[in-house]
Amino acid sequence: MPKMIIEHQLISSKCALNLSLKGHETEENAVAELEFQRQMRINQFYETKKQAVLVCN
């Protein structure tokens, strides 16, 4: 195989790998954001529950 073709394939492979890794990173960030939002809802629930207990006592 000519050297230029091999270099082009390596660059294309590297580019594809980088795009894949960026996509994976974006997906991980989205999952982390969803988990953060879930934790915030849980914390808000417990805070509301705590306030309700204080009011009802």
N, C-alpha and C positions, 0 to 999 in steps of 0.2 A: 504494500500500500504506500502511495506517495506520502511524504511527511506532512504536506498541507492538509490532506484529507484526515489523517490521524489527529493533527492539532485541532482541526475544526470539530471532529467528533468529541475530543476531550473538552473543548470549550462548550459545546452543546450539552454534554453530559454534566459538566459543572454548573451550567446555567439551569438545567432541569433540576439538579439536586438542590441548588439554592432556592428556586421557586417552590419546590416541595417542602423544604425546611421552613420557609417563610409561611407557607400555608399551614403547616403543622403548628408553628408558633402562634399564628392567628387563632387557630382552633383552641390551643391551650389557653390563650388569653380569654377567649369567649367562655370556656368552661370555668375558668377562675372567676370571671365576672359573675356568672350565674351562681356559683357557690357563695360568693361574697353577698349577692343579693338575697340568697336563701338565708344566710346567717343573719343578715340585717332584719329580715322578716321575723325570724325566730326571736332575736333580741327584742324587737318591738313587741311581739306577743307577750314575752315575759315581763316587759316593762308595763304594758297595759294591764296584765294580770296583777302585778304587784300594786299598781295604783287602785285597781278595783278592790283588792283585799283591804287596802288602807281605808278606802271610802266606806266599805261595808262593815268595818269593825266598829 
